[in-house]
Amino acid sequence: MAIQISSDNELRSIIFQRERVIVKFIDEDCEICKLLAPSFKQFSEDPKYKDVTFLQMDASENPVSSQEVKLTGTPFFAMYFKGTLRHCSLLSSEDEVRKMLDRLLACKA
């Protein structure tokens, strides 16, 4: 599944429509965001994560969502399971993103 660009207006409905959602908050000047972009794209195309909806949001253009997850910098990742924020964190490596995705897959109702 491709990465969807999202906004404050769309996020609320997406997290209730999809069981598992990961959001990557970025800033256009963030070097780590740029470095993680290829691996985030690869994860979104990996069959292992086919049940995860991948979203990307510009942190400065989406203040409501940024405030909800208590954004502390970029790239900031948030994972939602069945409409509920389960975990969020500032991540800086491909391995950290993979661990968050695996944690999201392990969520049970």
C-alpha positions as CSV (number, residue, x, y, z in Angstrom):
1,M,0.0,0.0,0.0
2,A,1.3,3.5,-0.8
3,I,1.9,6.2,1.7
4,Q,-1.0,8.5,1.9
5,I,-0.5,12.2,2.5
6,S,-3.0,13.2,5.2
7,S,-4.2,16.3,7.1
8,D,-5.9,17.2,10.4
9,N,-9.2,17.1,8.6
10,E,-8.7,13.5,7.3
11,L,-6.8,11.8,10.2
12,R,-9.7,11.4,12.5
13,S,-11.9,9.5,10.0
14,I,-8.9,7.4,8.8
15,I,-8.0,6.1,12.2
16,F,-11.6,5.0,12.8
17,Q,-11.9,3.4,9.3
18,R,-8.7,1.5,9.5
19,E,-7.7,-0.9,12.3
20,R,-4.0,-0.1,12.2
21,V,-2.5,3.2,11.2
22,I,1.0,4.6,11.5
23,V,1.6,8.3,10.9
24,K,5.0,9.9,10.2
25,F,5.1,13.6,11.0
26,I,7.7,15.4,9.0
27,D,9.2,18.8,8.4
28,E,10.6,19.7,5.0
29,D,13.9,20.8,6.5
30,C,14.4,17.6,8.6
31,E,17.4,15.7,7.3
32,I,16.4,12.5,9.3
33,C,12.9,12.7,7.7
34,K,14.6,12.6,4.3
35,L,16.9,9.7,5.3
36,L,14.0,7.6,6.6
37,A,11.7,8.3,3.6
38,P,13.0,5.3,1.5
39,S,12.7,2.8,4.3
40,F,9.2,4.1,5.3
41,K,8.2,3.6,1.6
42,Q,9.6,0.1,1.6
43,F,7.7,-0.8,4.8
44,S,4.5,0.5,3.2
45,E,5.1,-1.9,0.3
46,D,6.1,-4.9,2.4
47,P,3.5,-7.7,2.5
48,K,4.2,-8.2,6.2
49,Y,2.6,-4.7,6.8
50,K,-0.3,-5.0,4.4
51,D,-2.8,-4.5,7.2
52,V,-1.2,-1.2,8.2
53,T,-2.3,2.1,6.7
54,F,0.7,4.4,6.3
55,L,0.2,8.2,6.5
56,Q,2.5,11.1,6.3
57,M,1.7,14.6,7.6
58,D,3.6,17.8,7.6
59,A,3.9,18.7,11.2
60,S,3.7,22.5,10.7
61,E,0.6,22.3,8.5
62,N,-1.3,20.1,10.9
63,P,-1.3,21.7,14.4
64,V,-4.3,19.8,15.8
65,S,-2.8,16.3,15.2
66,S,0.7,17.5,16.1
67,Q,-0.7,18.7,19.5
68,E,-2.7,15.5,20.0
69,V,0.4,13.4,19.9
70,K,2.5,15.9,21.8
71,L,4.9,16.3,18.9
72,T,8.5,17.0,20.2
73,G,10.3,17.1,16.9
74,T,10.6,15.3,13.5
75,P,10.4,12.7,12.3
76,F,7.7,11.9,14.9
77,F,5.7,8.6,14.6
78,A,2.3,7.8,16.0
79,M,0.5,4.5,15.9
80,Y,-3.2,4.0,16.2
81,F,-5.1,0.8,16.8
82,K,-8.9,0.8,16.4
83,G,-9.1,4.6,16.6
84,T,-6.9,4.9,19.7
85,L,-3.4,6.4,19.9
86,R,-1.4,3.5,21.3
87,H,2.2,4.9,21.1
88,C,4.1,7.8,19.7
89,S,7.7,8.7,19.6
90,L,10.5,10.6,18.0
91,L,12.4,8.0,15.9
92,S,15.6,8.3,14.0
93,S,16.4,4.9,12.5
94,E,14.9,2.3,10.2
95,D,15.2,-0.3,13.0
96,E,13.2,1.9,15.4
97,V,10.4,2.3,12.8
98,R,10.4,-1.5,12.2
99,K,10.0,-2.1,15.9
100,M,7.1,0.3,16.1
101,L,5.4,-1.4,13.1
102,D,5.9,-4.8,14.7
103,R,4.4,-3.5,17.9
104,L,1.4,-2.2,16.0
105,L,0.9,-5.6,14.3
106,A,1.0,-7.2,17.8
107,C,-1.9,-5.0,19.1
108,K,-4.9,-7.1,20.0
109,A,-8.5,-5.9,20.7
